[in-house]
Amino acid sequence: MNLKKEDMDEFSTKDHYELGINLDDLVKIIKRGSSNDEITFLHDPKDKKLVIEMKAENSKKARKFTMALIDIDVEEIDVNQLDQLPFDNKCQFKVAIMDEAIKDAEIFSEVLQINVKDVLKFAAEGITGDMEYVLEKEELISQEFGNASEGSFAIQFLKNVLKISSITDQVAMSLKSESPVKMKFSILNNSHIQYFLAPRVEDESDNEYEQD
């Protein structure tokens, strides 16, 4: 998630910082706020803590939460390098389209197949049946199609990603065979959230799917 300073009421920092935050605790704190609250994040580099203040509209008093920062000692994925992966195909369309494709696909399977070859195709195959949902180029908001690409992705993870539909209605998808699918969602005016989901591959030993 990349939040641009232009989308904030106020943004001020003198340097670049990387802060380790317990995500479960942060979520609990944010849930204590309402949609009308003004939220302020404060960090003093001399103090290994993050202060979160919540103030209701037209209120002079703010509630304050203080979180201890944690050391990040796990190997990190280079997001910038991941973002520069070359993709053969790119297209943009309504989030509702993928949502409908997922609902159709999960009737028969736990995996959604995404294929691009002149058209964008969602498909699923199961023991009791199969489904196919084809979108022509003119049905997409935009497209840059190149070499044919395909991939199979876990529906449960895709459903979790599409929960973002409550704040945005379009997705920019990039696809290349044997590579993660990239899904980018624009939020606010200048910011964005993007996901990289690894494909699932079939295990020849037991003919079951497992995540790559």
C-alpha positions in Angstrom: 0.0 0.0 0.0 1.4 3.3 -1.1 -0.2 6.4 0.5 0.9 9.6 -1.2 1.3 12.7 0.9 -1.0 14.6 -1.4 -3.9 12.4 -0.1 -3.2 13.3 3.5 -4.4 16.4 5.4 -0.9 16.9 6.7 2.4 15.1 6.1 5.8 16.1 7.6 9.0 14.1 7.9 12.7 15.0 7.8 14.1 11.6 6.9 13.3 8.1 5.7 12.2 5.6 8.4 11.2 2.0 8.5 9.0 1.2 11.4 8.1 -2.3 12.6 4.5 -2.5 13.8 2.4 -5.3 15.2 -0.3 -5.6 12.6 -2.9 -7.2 15.0 -2.5 -4.5 17.5 -2.8 -1.8 14.8 -6.0 -3.3 13.5 -7.5 -3.3 16.9 -6.7 0.3 17.4 -8.0 1.4 14.1 -11.3 -0.4 14.7 -11.8 1.8 17.7 -12.2 4.8 15.4 -15.2 5.8 13.4 -15.4 7.0 9.8 -15.6 10.6 10.9 -12.5 10.5 13.1 -9.3 12.3 12.2 -6.4 9.9 12.7 -2.9 11.2 13.3 0.3 9.0 13.3 3.2 10.5 15.2 6.8 9.1 15.4 9.8 10.4 17.3 13.0 8.7 16.1 14.5 9.0 19.6 11.6 7.0 21.0 10.9 3.5 19.7 7.1 4.1 19.8 4.4 5.1 17.4 1.6 7.4 18.7 -1.8 7.2 17.2 -4.3 9.9 18.0 -8.0 9.8 17.1 -10.2 12.9 17.2 -13.9 13.1 16.3 -15.0 15.8 14.0 -15.4 19.2 15.8 -13.9 17.7 19.0 -11.0 19.4 20.8 -10.0 16.2 22.7 -8.2 13.3 21.1 -7.8 9.7 22.3 -4.2 8.6 22.2 -2.7 5.1 21.8 1.0 4.4 22.1 2.5 1.3 20.4 6.0 -0.1 21.0 7.8 -0.6 17.7 9.3 -4.0 17.0 12.5 -5.1 15.3 12.0 -6.5 11.8 14.4 -9.5 11.7 12.8 -11.6 8.9 14.1 -11.6 5.4 12.1 -9.0 3.5 10.9 -9.2 -0.1 12.2 -6.4 -2.3 8.9 -4.8 -3.2 10.5 -2.5 -5.7 12.2 -5.4 -7.5 8.9 -7.3 -7.5 7.2 -4.3 -9.0 9.6 -4.3 -11.9 8.8 -7.8 -13.0 8.1 -7.8 -16.8 4.6 -8.8 -17.7 3.4 -9.9 -21.2 -0.2 -8.7 -20.7 -1.8 -5.8 -18.9 -5.5 -4.9 -18.7 -7.9 -2.8 -16.6 -11.5 -3.6 -15.9 -14.2 -3.4 -13.3 -13.6 -5.3 -10.0 -17.2 -6.5 -10.2 -16.2 -8.6 -13.3 -13.7 -10.6 -11.4 -16.0 -10.9 -8.4 -18.7 -12.5 -10.7 -16.1 -14.8 -12.3 -15.0 -16.0 -8.8 -18.5 -16.7 -7.7 -19.1 -18.7 -10.9 -15.8 -20.6 -10.6 -16.2 -21.7 -7.0 -19.3 -23.7 -7.8 -16.9 -26.3 -9.3 -13.4 -25.5 -8.0 -11.1 -23.8 -5.5 -8.9 -22.5 -8.3 -9.5 -19.8 -10.9 -7.7 -20.0 -14.2 -6.8 -16.7 -15.9 -5.8 -16.8 -19.5 -5.0 -14.1 -22.0 -4.7 -14.7 -25.8 -6.4 -11.8 -27.7 -9.2 -12.1 -25.0 -9.3 -12.2 -21.2 -10.7 -15.5 -20.0 -11.6 -16.7 -16.5 -12.2 -20.4 -16.2 -12.6 -23.3 -13.7 -12.6 -27.1 -14.0 -14.0 -29.5 -11.5 -15.2 -33.1 -11.2 -18.9 -32.1 -11.5 -18.5 -29.4 -14.1 -16.7 -26.4 -15.4 -17.2 -22.7 -16.2 -15.8 -20.1 -18.6 -16.1 -16.3 -18.7 -14.6 -14.5 -21.7 -14.1 -10.8 -22.1 -13.3 -9.3 -25.5 -10.9 -6.4 -25.8 -13.6 -3.8 -26.2 -15.2 -4.9 -22.9 -12.1 -3.9 -21.0 -11.4 -0.4 -19.8 -7.9 -0.7 -21.3 -5.6 -3.5 -22.5 -2.0 -4.2 -23.7 -1.9 -7.8 -24.8 1.2 -9.5 -25.9 2.3 -13.2 -25.7 -0.3 -15.6 -24.5 -0.3 -16.0 -20.7 -2.0 -18.3 -18.2 -2.1 -19.0 -14.6 -4.1 -20.7 -11.9 -4.8 -18.9 -8.6 -6.4 -19.9 -5.3 -10.0 -18.5 -5.2 -9.8 -17.9 -1.4 -6.9 -15.5 -1.7 -8.5 -13.7 -4.6 -11.7 -13.3 -2.6 -9.7 -11.7 0.2 -8.0 -9.3 -2.2 -11.4 -8.3 -3.7 -12.6 -7.1 -0.3 -11.0 -3.9 -1.4 -14.0 -3.3 -3.7 -15.6 -1.3 -0.9 -13.3 1.6 -1.6 -12.4 1.2 -5.4 -14.2 -0.3 -8.4 -11.4 -0.9 -10.9 -8.4 -3.2 -11.0 -5.3 -3.1 -13.2 -4.1 -6.6 -13.8 -0.7 -7.8 -15.1 -0.2 -11.4 -16.1 2.7 -13.6 -17.3 2.8 -17.4 -17.4 4.7 -19.0 -14.4 4.7 -15.7 -12.6 2.7 -14.0 -9.9 -0.4 -12.1 -11.0 -0.2 -8.4 -10.2 -3.4 -6.6 -9.2 -3.2 -2.8 -8.6 -6.1 -0.8 -7.2 -6.1 3.0 -7.2 -7.5 4.6 -4.0 -8.1 8.2 -3.0 -6.7 10.5 -5.7 -3.0 9.6 -5.9 -2.5 6.5 -3.9 -2.7 2.8 -4.6 -2.7 -0.8 -3.2 -1.3 -3.6 -5.1 -1.1 -7.4 -4.6 1.2 -10.1 -6.0 -0.4 -13.6 -5.9 1.7 -16.6 -6.7 0.2 -19.2 -9.1 -0.7 -22.6 -8.0 0.8 -25.6 -9.7 -0.4 -29.2 -9.9 1.6 -31.8 -8.0 2.2 -34.7 -10.3 2.6 -37.1 -7.4 -0.9 -36.8 -6.0 -2.7 -34.6 -8.5 -3.5 -32.0 -5.9 -2.9 -28.3 -6.0 -0.4 -26.6 -3.8 0.9 -23.1 -3.7 4.2 -22.4 -5.5 
